[in-house]
């Protein structure tokens, strides 16, 4: 394990499918002190794995057995060996230099650190007005149903202590994975800190996100989880310093 600014070991999980052109930028932003990078390859048809191994010889590669971002992350989490797991995207939209703030929030007492583009200091170069409106509506619904105070529900930059994986019991395949994590973290009574984050635009390629289809999946997840019978304990949501 590397000697870095934190006592906990840190694994970064990167789901990727046909992201060979973006990985040089993504990996260049990762701090030198992180202990492990797990790349979950969604059976890429380009040189994603070869490029990743060349950039980081100590890389751990997981070949995805299912389909979808949620499935990829779940398989990556299972392979991670660090005390803390950080999830970032392979398209260049999430800045690895922000990992410090996420890990600091966890070492300061949070169980789950969720990125927010709407918290003071956050922002986005990529989100469209339609997606922003939908995200805000879904965030408001979640806060109403679960008693949370989230500012950004549908964002893929998050970090958490690996020991809380069982509490979240993740079991979905698609882009609704972030919503499921946020909801189940609240249901489990985890201490949640929001971390301001600035989302960049995808560097190369096309996103697999479809606003209407994936927004509908998020809505179904919010409603299904609220009425599946789980109690809602008091959950602390704070803005990380």
Secondary structure, DSSP 8 states (H G I E B T S, - for coil): ----SSSS-EEEEEEESS-HHHHHHHHHTS-TT--EEEEEE---SSSHHHHHHHH-TT-EEEE-SS-SHHHHHHHHHHH--SSEEEEEESSS-S-GGGHHHHHHHHHTT-SEEEEESSSTT-EESS--HHHHHHHHHHHHHHHHHH----S-SS---EEEEGGGHHHH-----STTHHHHHHHHHHHTT--EEEEE-EE----SS-----HHHHHHHHHHHHHHHHTSS-------EEE--
